[in-house]
Amino acid sequence: MRTKNLSVLIFIMIVAISLVSCEEEEFGENETVISRHNEFESHKNGEDCMNCHISGGSGEGWFAAAGSVYDSLKTTPYANATIRLYTGPNETGVLIKTIEVDGKGNLFTSENIDFNNGLYATVTGTTGSMKNMNSIIKTGQCNSCHGESIDRIWIN
């Protein structure tokens, strides 16, 4: 009987240690997460995604670029738009990255993007309407400015 109790106790300890190890690993590594059209896994429209989705943060994946897109009234999330990052303004230079906006109006990617020399963003709506961001950006942390110190990202 004593051996059985000891075996059960050892088994419970092994399971507990395994669970703790998995949880630590989950937040210790960068998972690849990328927004896709018609997906609905994202959350917290308009908030600065990189408050949580950074190294050591509680969010899944460390985002290189993330934000939210809204309709022309700037009140309703705009689903399934597309963001493109170029080395030059107005879709000139080299296309560096294309990011799909998901079904909830959020965009995000944990894939590496080099913002060191600055990039220019373009947003395209599902109807083909397009807007260019004319100022150079040095970060993919879209909601740290958009919706705070400047207008939200929006498209028709």
Secondary structure as GFF3:
##gff-version 3
##sequence-region A 1 156
A	DSSP	alpha_helix	2	28	.	.	.	ID=ss1
A	DSSP	three_ten_helix	49	51	.	.	.	ID=ss2
A	DSSP	beta_strand	65	70	.	.	.	ID=ss3
A	DSSP	beta_strand	82	88	.	.	.	ID=ss4
A	DSSP	beta_strand	92	100	.	.	.	ID=ss5
A	DSSP	beta_strand	106	109	.	.	.	ID=ss6
A	DSSP	beta_strand	120	124	.	.	.	ID=ss7
A	DSSP	beta_strand	130	132	.	.	.	ID=ss8
A	DSSP	beta_strand	140	141	.	.	.	ID=ss9
A	DSSP	three_ten_helix	142	144	.	.	.	ID=ss10
A	DSSP	beta_strand	153	154	.	.	.	ID=ss11
###
